[in-house]
Amino acid sequence: MTVKGRKKISHIAPKQNLQNMQVDFLVGLRIMEQLGKRRPSPHDTVHERDDELIKILNWFTLCLVSDSSLPYHDIACTMSAVPGLVTVYFTKGSAHPPNKHDHESVSLFLGTLHKVLADDLDSTAALQNFLSMLAVKTFPEVYRKLALIGTTEGNDPRRTYDRFCGLVDTWRKCRPQGEESSGLVVIAQNVRGSAEYATELLMECVLNLMCLEPVAHPADVDAKNAYMLPVLEACTLVTASTFFHDLVQSDSAFRVSLEINDVLFLHELLKRIIAVARYRSGCAAFAGRGIQNLKDILGKEGIANFVTGKGGIVVSWISRRHSRPYRLYHWPTSPHAEIMQLLELETLAIDDLDDELREYIARTEPVTKMWKKGGAVTPVLHCELQMILYLEKHGISVVGNSIGMNQPPCWACHCYMKKRKSVPESVQWTMSHTTGRPRGYWRIPPGNPDMAVLVLRALDKKVEHAVEEYAYECYP
């Protein structure tokens, strides 16, 4: 972060100042994470579809997480394969060891897969078994994510829905024929007798997602299935809709007609719906082509070994082998002091704010609560980088050089991997697309400080943008 009278950390030899650079990352990413939430940039939110392998690997990790409020809940996954043997690798941030819940989730997944392979179930039956498994282990997490859909516009689902309906009216002026996605059109024809009702069905799906009545978490698997399956189906239909397709096309008449705040609202809404839809899309991909590919790799002998408990499919956790605590860092300044310095940047369009206005912005609650000066913080090597570093260190080849995760990749991790692509002969890893947001307390990956400097330079710009946008929020 460049301020008057302060030298950019990225201009200092990184090998001599790695500790200072780590603190700069903690401060910068915290500012980007907290202040950047107010106005997420649509240019950072990429809605390109994942390929089938990434969908499946992402889904593997989703099966393991029932409560993302727990520490070190971020999980990465990949898979190596040789004829007759498949190894699935999992890791958490900073290679924290798996807990009892993780082992139980893996056992349930392998037990369900055992039934599918032992009974040679077709894709439809396999899908039903895997969806039932999801209902058992992930109901609380799916329910939590579902509740976020209705609060995209404040805490009132009805207000969120009304705003969505107003934007659908705007969309109909740009596309008079209305909704044309195959899923909604087929349902409209079967239920209402005409494809003309597809737009109405889209709005009904969104209304149901936003205004579902709160429920106690049922203990019965059938009750969980009865609640979850329609929700997952509705999210899948909505994310594939023509309406949202037009939104993410930057040159569409609908997108061009929208005010920036409406674009941001719809992107955030779509992101929250996708977070729920991933549970079904990954499940369907695995139950279909995924199971068939697995059978092809294992062959009859590998399947027999797995069914009889003699191998075939192995799960391996990448975790720490020692209990040495990670290094603690301390917040060097107060958020107030940091933001006051940033507001004086000559590169900001708001550099002419007087002292009173700067002081007001730096004293607002979102700023003052970002951290406490002198407070301890432990950086975490995020799971996606933990996985990649382990695989490269041990020379392990994995299918498609692909990494799956239970959440979108962190902005800093994504940026780090993007910078690595410029290094000759480096492995080109594939993950889901980032939403442009960081994930907390990023730890600099070991072994390549020069690469971290490039990420820090990119972070400088992101922090300046976040502070500038926040200042405009305070003084529109």
Legacy VTK file of the C-alpha trace (Angstrom):
# vtk DataFile Version 3.0
C-alpha trace
ASCII
DATASET POLYDATA
POINTS 476 float
0.000 0.000 0.000
1.560 3.234 -1.153
1.173 6.261 1.069
2.953 9.572 1.351
6.170 9.114 3.247
5.932 5.321 3.171
7.931 3.075 0.862
6.154 0.303 -0.980
7.039 -3.015 0.603
7.134 -4.568 -2.873
10.059 -2.284 -3.720
12.185 -3.792 -0.939
14.225 -6.974 -1.344
11.665 -9.625 -0.336
14.135 -12.135 1.072
15.211 -9.590 3.674
11.728 -8.398 4.556
9.474 -11.430 4.347
8.032 -10.761 7.800
7.168 -7.167 6.932
5.679 -8.306 3.644
3.515 -10.851 5.476
2.155 -8.083 7.708
1.429 -5.950 4.647
-0.554 -8.830 3.172
-2.545 -9.251 6.375
-3.390 -5.549 6.506
-4.131 -5.146 2.800
-6.267 -8.249 2.436
-8.205 -7.391 5.576
-9.056 -3.977 4.141
-9.982 -5.496 0.792
-12.089 -8.179 2.494
-14.014 -5.852 4.804
-14.413 -2.658 2.788
-14.562 -4.331 -0.606
-17.673 -6.237 0.462
-19.733 -3.099 0.194
-19.438 -2.752 -3.581
-18.176 -5.982 -5.179
-16.939 -5.329 -8.684
-18.833 -7.221 -11.396
-15.592 -7.336 -13.340
-14.187 -9.661 -10.670
-17.158 -12.001 -10.669
-16.620 -14.574 -13.397
-19.571 -16.850 -14.122
-17.989 -19.111 -16.701
-19.059 -22.703 -16.170
-16.651 -25.184 -14.606
-15.804 -28.278 -16.619
-17.135 -31.661 -15.499
-13.982 -32.645 -13.604
-13.859 -29.417 -11.600
-17.569 -29.760 -10.791
-16.971 -33.269 -9.465
-13.914 -32.348 -7.403
-15.734 -29.333 -5.971
-18.622 -31.594 -5.056
-16.333 -34.049 -3.260
-15.281 -31.228 -0.926
-18.849 -29.992 -0.439
-19.763 -33.457 0.841
-17.320 -32.992 3.723
-18.512 -29.617 5.016
-21.629 -29.437 7.173
-20.781 -26.184 8.986
-18.539 -23.571 7.378
-18.509 -21.538 10.588
-15.999 -24.013 12.028
-12.284 -23.109 11.827
-10.265 -24.519 8.937
-13.372 -25.567 7.054
-11.823 -24.794 3.666
-10.971 -28.034 1.865
-9.221 -28.759 -1.423
-9.382 -32.000 -3.369
-7.703 -33.655 -6.323
-7.400 -37.146 -7.746
-4.646 -39.301 -9.224
-5.431 -42.350 -11.306
-3.617 -45.376 -12.689
-5.307 -48.505 -14.063
-6.957 -50.289 -11.159
-6.321 -47.584 -8.548
-7.720 -44.121 -7.806
-6.327 -41.958 -4.999
-8.381 -38.994 -3.789
-6.364 -36.333 -1.949
-7.868 -33.888 0.539
-6.234 -31.080 2.470
-7.263 -28.199 4.713
-5.714 -24.774 5.129
-2.147 -25.015 6.491
-2.546 -28.811 6.307
-4.542 -29.037 9.521
-5.336 -32.691 10.258
-8.816 -34.070 9.585
-11.178 -34.224 12.540
-13.781 -36.795 13.522
-16.418 -35.154 11.350
-14.127 -35.301 8.295
-13.505 -39.019 8.774
-17.233 -39.681 9.231
-18.053 -37.745 6.056
-15.456 -39.658 4.039
-16.792 -42.957 5.397
-20.351 -42.023 4.409
-19.209 -41.001 0.928
-17.233 -44.220 0.407
-20.147 -46.257 1.771
-22.525 -44.667 -0.726
-20.045 -45.182 -3.556
-19.658 -48.811 -2.445
-23.409 -49.355 -2.849
-23.446 -47.709 -6.279
-20.575 -49.844 -7.587
-21.525 -53.086 -5.829
-25.105 -52.932 -7.124
-24.014 -51.524 -10.507
-26.646 -48.786 -10.240
-27.517 -46.699 -13.283
-26.963 -42.931 -13.268
-30.504 -42.110 -12.082
-30.333 -44.459 -9.101
-26.782 -43.352 -8.325
-27.900 -39.706 -8.322
-30.691 -40.449 -5.841
-28.291 -42.244 -3.508
-25.769 -39.421 -3.580
-28.459 -36.779 -3.054
-29.711 -38.694 -0.014
-26.153 -38.773 1.286
-25.958 -34.990 0.842
-29.164 -34.536 2.810
-27.686 -36.483 5.717
-24.392 -34.599 6.000
-24.843 -31.162 4.443
-28.388 -30.095 5.331
-27.291 -27.365 7.827
-24.818 -25.861 5.362
-27.227 -25.904 2.415
-29.915 -24.379 4.627
-27.529 -21.620 5.741
-26.591 -20.770 2.150
-30.229 -20.853 1.095
-31.123 -18.282 3.762
-28.561 -15.880 2.266
-30.430 -15.723 -1.055
-33.360 -13.836 0.429
-31.127 -11.322 2.219
-29.258 -10.087 -0.844
-31.117 -6.779 -0.472
-30.969 -6.087 3.258
-32.643 -8.514 5.659
-36.085 -8.533 4.047
-36.657 -11.382 1.534
-39.782 -9.683 0.200
-37.821 -6.512 -0.521
-35.180 -8.579 -2.305
-37.832 -10.309 -4.388
-39.564 -7.042 -5.301
-36.290 -5.616 -6.572
-35.678 -8.777 -8.589
-39.163 -8.535 -10.142
-38.550 -4.926 -11.156
-35.385 -5.983 -12.952
-37.223 -8.825 -14.691
-39.606 -6.181 -16.064
-36.590 -4.260 -17.376
-35.250 -7.453 -18.940
-38.549 -8.163 -20.728
-38.226 -4.831 -22.535
-34.869 -6.011 -23.914
-36.052 -9.577 -24.563
-39.823 -9.517 -25.250
-39.948 -13.270 -25.847
-38.944 -13.819 -22.215
-37.370 -16.919 -20.707
-36.077 -19.506 -23.189
-33.857 -21.866 -21.182
-34.654 -25.505 -21.934
-35.274 -26.551 -18.324
-37.859 -23.875 -17.570
-39.459 -24.121 -21.022
-40.012 -27.887 -20.685
-41.579 -27.477 -17.239
-43.791 -24.641 -18.508
-45.014 -26.810 -21.375
-45.644 -29.833 -19.156
-47.261 -27.992 -16.239
-48.885 -24.947 -17.841
-49.282 -26.182 -21.403
-47.221 -23.426 -23.022
-43.626 -22.180 -23.103
-44.983 -18.660 -22.603
-45.163 -19.350 -18.871
-41.404 -19.958 -18.548
-40.719 -16.421 -17.288
-43.478 -16.761 -14.711
-41.946 -20.056 -13.559
-38.543 -18.390 -13.231
-40.048 -15.786 -10.923
-41.861 -18.465 -8.910
-38.599 -20.386 -8.452
-36.825 -17.284 -7.188
-39.740 -16.413 -4.894
-39.676 -19.896 -3.375
-35.923 -19.695 -2.813
-36.161 -16.310 -1.132
-39.244 -16.833 0.988
-39.041 -20.436 2.181
-40.401 -20.811 5.685
-37.738 -21.427 8.366
-37.602 -25.071 9.451
-36.024 -27.007 12.261
-33.370 -29.370 10.979
-35.270 -32.660 10.596
-33.659 -35.846 11.845
-35.422 -38.027 9.287
-33.549 -38.528 6.002
-36.763 -38.558 3.952
-37.802 -35.211 5.451
-34.409 -33.722 4.613
-34.684 -35.049 1.074
-38.183 -33.640 0.692
-36.879 -30.207 1.644
-33.523 -30.194 -0.146
-34.264 -31.765 -3.516
-36.765 -29.125 -4.760
-34.422 -26.387 -3.548
-31.445 -27.822 -5.423
-33.552 -28.310 -8.559
-34.853 -24.727 -8.422
-31.346 -23.301 -8.011
-30.137 -25.355 -10.968
-32.965 -24.073 -13.173
-32.422 -20.443 -12.157
-28.654 -20.442 -12.748
-29.241 -21.856 -16.249
-31.921 -19.272 -17.077
-31.828 -16.921 -20.048
-32.310 -14.044 -17.608
-29.005 -14.630 -15.826
-27.285 -15.576 -19.080
-28.120 -12.113 -20.395
-26.851 -10.561 -17.160
-23.353 -12.020 -17.443
-22.993 -11.133 -21.131
-21.278 -7.740 -20.956
-22.565 -6.699 -24.389
-26.199 -7.778 -23.931
-28.869 -5.099 -24.238
-30.134 -5.991 -20.761
-26.730 -5.655 -19.093
-26.038 -2.342 -20.833
-29.417 -0.948 -19.758
-28.793 -1.532 -16.039
-27.502 0.900 -13.453
-24.290 -0.254 -11.784
-26.044 -0.894 -8.452
-28.540 -3.174 -10.196
-25.712 -5.081 -11.887
-24.014 -5.552 -8.524
-27.249 -6.679 -6.890
-27.957 -9.296 -9.559
-24.375 -10.574 -9.566
-24.517 -11.015 -5.806
-27.881 -12.756 -6.064
-26.590 -15.095 -8.762
-23.478 -15.882 -6.734
-25.615 -16.931 -3.765
-27.881 -19.110 -5.891
-24.876 -20.765 -7.549
-23.485 -21.592 -4.091
-26.520 -23.833 -3.535
-26.783 -25.136 -7.107
-23.217 -26.519 -6.918
-24.435 -29.317 -4.663
-26.641 -30.757 -7.381
-24.583 -29.966 -10.482
-21.498 -31.696 -9.091
-23.565 -34.612 -7.844
-25.195 -35.084 -11.251
-21.824 -34.892 -13.005
-20.348 -37.574 -10.748
-23.399 -39.864 -10.868
-23.317 -39.746 -14.662
-20.039 -39.442 -16.514
-17.945 -39.481 -13.339
-18.999 -42.967 -12.259
-18.508 -44.312 -15.771
-14.995 -42.859 -15.971
-14.254 -44.290 -12.532
-15.340 -47.738 -13.706
-13.154 -47.436 -16.804
-10.096 -46.577 -14.687
-10.670 -49.254 -12.054
-11.685 -52.045 -14.378
-13.347 -55.185 -13.053
-10.437 -56.018 -10.774
-10.245 -52.536 -9.254
-14.001 -52.441 -8.650
-13.846 -55.883 -7.031
-10.983 -54.755 -4.804
-12.950 -51.702 -3.672
-16.166 -53.621 -3.053
-14.314 -56.261 -0.989
-12.294 -53.693 0.956
-8.951 -54.557 -0.636
-8.173 -51.208 -2.287
-9.186 -49.817 -5.643
-10.076 -46.391 -4.222
-7.936 -44.761 -1.536
-8.482 -41.482 0.330
-5.355 -39.655 1.491
-5.291 -36.587 3.769
-2.396 -34.181 3.346
-1.797 -33.009 6.900
0.983 -31.812 9.179
3.198 -34.384 10.848
4.306 -32.125 13.681
2.577 -30.004 16.294
4.823 -26.953 16.104
2.595 -23.872 16.341
2.464 -21.444 13.463
4.103 -18.077 13.839
1.995 -15.309 15.308
1.978 -11.830 13.821
0.563 -8.676 15.354
-1.395 -5.864 13.770
1.189 -3.049 13.617
-1.154 -0.055 13.508
-4.782 0.730 14.178
-7.300 0.547 11.304
-7.913 4.254 11.832
-4.251 5.119 11.240
-3.999 2.836 8.205
-7.093 4.239 6.510
-6.070 7.823 7.296
-2.803 7.203 5.449
-4.552 5.550 2.529
-6.989 8.442 2.177
-4.006 10.717 1.542
-2.861 8.752 -1.504
-2.281 11.029 -4.474
-3.470 8.266 -6.814
-6.987 8.294 -5.362
-9.686 10.398 -6.986
-10.688 11.499 -3.491
-7.254 12.791 -2.462
-8.723 16.287 -1.971
-10.837 15.322 1.049
-10.310 17.676 3.951
-9.058 16.427 7.315
-12.525 16.399 8.861
-13.979 14.133 6.165
-10.998 11.769 6.274
-11.310 11.568 10.033
-15.015 10.776 9.767
-14.441 7.955 7.260
-11.611 6.470 9.328
-13.833 6.471 12.436
-16.782 4.613 10.894
-17.650 1.255 12.415
-16.647 -0.987 9.466
-13.156 0.546 9.653
-12.607 0.532 13.408
-13.702 -3.105 13.746
-11.331 -4.501 11.110
-8.667 -5.363 13.704
-7.198 -4.242 17.017
-3.717 -2.761 17.127
-1.308 -5.225 18.721
-3.750 -8.104 18.379
-2.328 -11.479 17.393
-3.110 -13.091 14.059
-1.967 -16.382 12.530
-1.662 -16.475 8.722
-2.953 -19.631 7.048
-1.592 -21.276 3.913
-4.867 -21.678 2.056
-5.927 -25.147 1.047
-5.591 -24.659 -2.715
-1.950 -23.587 -2.434
-1.280 -26.208 0.248
-2.467 -28.888 -2.164
-0.475 -27.604 -5.120
2.767 -27.195 -3.163
2.462 -30.730 -1.786
1.810 -32.282 -5.195
4.703 -30.438 -6.803
7.101 -31.233 -3.971
6.369 -34.965 -4.204
6.038 -35.102 -7.988
2.476 -36.428 -7.911
0.560 -36.267 -11.186
-3.188 -35.750 -10.912
-6.056 -35.972 -13.372
-6.298 -32.830 -15.485
-4.007 -30.886 -13.104
-7.319 -29.920 -11.529
-8.075 -28.829 -7.966
-11.563 -28.802 -6.455
-12.698 -26.709 -3.490
-15.751 -26.249 -1.308
-15.712 -22.493 -1.969
-14.476 -20.196 -4.742
-10.694 -19.716 -4.795
-9.333 -16.840 -2.766
-8.406 -13.740 -4.779
-4.830 -13.816 -3.456
-4.436 -17.528 -4.275
-5.903 -16.992 -7.730
-3.582 -14.043 -8.315
-0.570 -16.058 -7.108
-1.397 -18.905 -9.498
-1.931 -16.453 -12.354
1.506 -14.928 -11.770
3.069 -18.414 -11.747
1.901 -18.988 -15.303
4.607 -16.614 -16.489
7.287 -18.935 -15.060
8.687 -21.266 -17.771
7.860 -24.969 -17.337
5.566 -24.366 -14.362
2.558 -26.666 -14.029
-0.660 -25.010 -15.194
-3.239 -25.814 -12.543
-6.986 -25.559 -13.093
-9.544 -24.483 -10.473
-12.909 -22.792 -10.367
-12.994 -19.096 -11.156
-12.522 -16.639 -8.327
-15.242 -14.207 -7.278
-12.552 -11.587 -6.756
-12.713 -11.710 -2.974
-9.947 -12.696 -0.567
-10.205 -15.292 2.164
-8.885 -14.342 5.575
-5.336 -14.288 6.926
-3.451 -15.321 3.781
-0.008 -16.777 4.396
2.775 -16.228 1.856
3.581 -19.592 0.217
7.113 -20.752 1.035
9.900 -20.883 -1.500
9.081 -18.055 -3.905
9.101 -14.580 -2.292
9.547 -12.831 -5.646
6.186 -14.221 -6.769
4.593 -12.907 -3.586
5.912 -9.427 -4.418
3.972 -9.499 -7.692
0.801 -10.393 -5.799
1.460 -7.591 -3.316
1.711 -5.069 -6.144
-1.662 -6.245 -7.445
-3.018 -5.987 -3.901
-1.912 -2.349 -3.692
-4.335 -1.483 -6.475
-7.163 -3.520 -4.969
-6.775 -1.833 -1.587
-6.777 1.631 -3.135
-9.931 0.758 -5.053
-11.661 -0.637 -1.942
-10.851 2.461 0.111
-11.945 4.766 -2.681
-15.240 2.925 -3.151
-15.876 2.924 0.586
-15.261 6.654 0.768
-17.808 7.165 -2.010
-20.246 5.041 -0.008
-19.791 7.411 2.926
-20.095 10.488 0.657
-22.016 9.522 -2.512
LINES 1 477
476 0 1 2 3 4 5 6 7 8 9 10 11 12 13 14 15 16 17 18 19 20 21 22 23 24 25 26 27 28 29 30 31 32 33 34 35 36 37 38 39 40 41 42 43 44 45 46 47 48 49 50 51 52 53 54 55 56 57 58 59 60 61 62 63 64 65 66 67 68 69 70 71 72 73 74 75 76 77 78 79 80 81 82 83 84 85 86 87 88 89 90 91 92 93 94 95 96 97 98 99 100 101 102 103 104 105 106 107 108 109 110 111 112 113 114 115 116 117 118 119 120 121 122 123 124 125 126 127 128 129 130 131 132 133 134 135 136 137 138 139 140 141 142 143 144 145 146 147 148 149 150 151 152 153 154 155 156 157 158 159 160 161 162 163 164 165 166 167 168 169 170 171 172 173 174 175 176 177 178 179 180 181 182 183 184 185 186 187 188 189 190 191 192 193 194 195 196 197 198 199 200 201 202 203 204 205 206 207 208 209 210 211 212 213 214 215 216 217 218 219 220 221 222 223 224 225 226 227 228 229 230 231 232 233 234 235 236 237 238 239 240 241 242 243 244 245 246 247 248 249 250 251 252 253 254 255 256 257 258 259 260 261 262 263 264 265 266 267 268 269 270 271 272 273 274 275 276 277 278 279 280 281 282 283 284 285 286 287 288 289 290 291 292 293 294 295 296 297 298 299 300 301 302 303 304 305 306 307 308 309 310 311 312 313 314 315 316 317 318 319 320 321 322 323 324 325 326 327 328 329 330 331 332 333 334 335 336 337 338 339 340 341 342 343 344 345 346 347 348 349 350 351 352 353 354 355 356 357 358 359 360 361 362 363 364 365 366 367 368 369 370 371 372 373 374 375 376 377 378 379 380 381 382 383 384 385 386 387 388 389 390 391 392 393 394 395 396 397 398 399 400 401 402 403 404 405 406 407 408 409 410 411 412 413 414 415 416 417 418 419 420 421 422 423 424 425 426 427 428 429 430 431 432 433 434 435 436 437 438 439 440 441 442 443 444 445 446 447 448 449 450 451 452 453 454 455 456 457 458 459 460 461 462 463 464 465 466 467 468 469 470 471 472 473 474 475
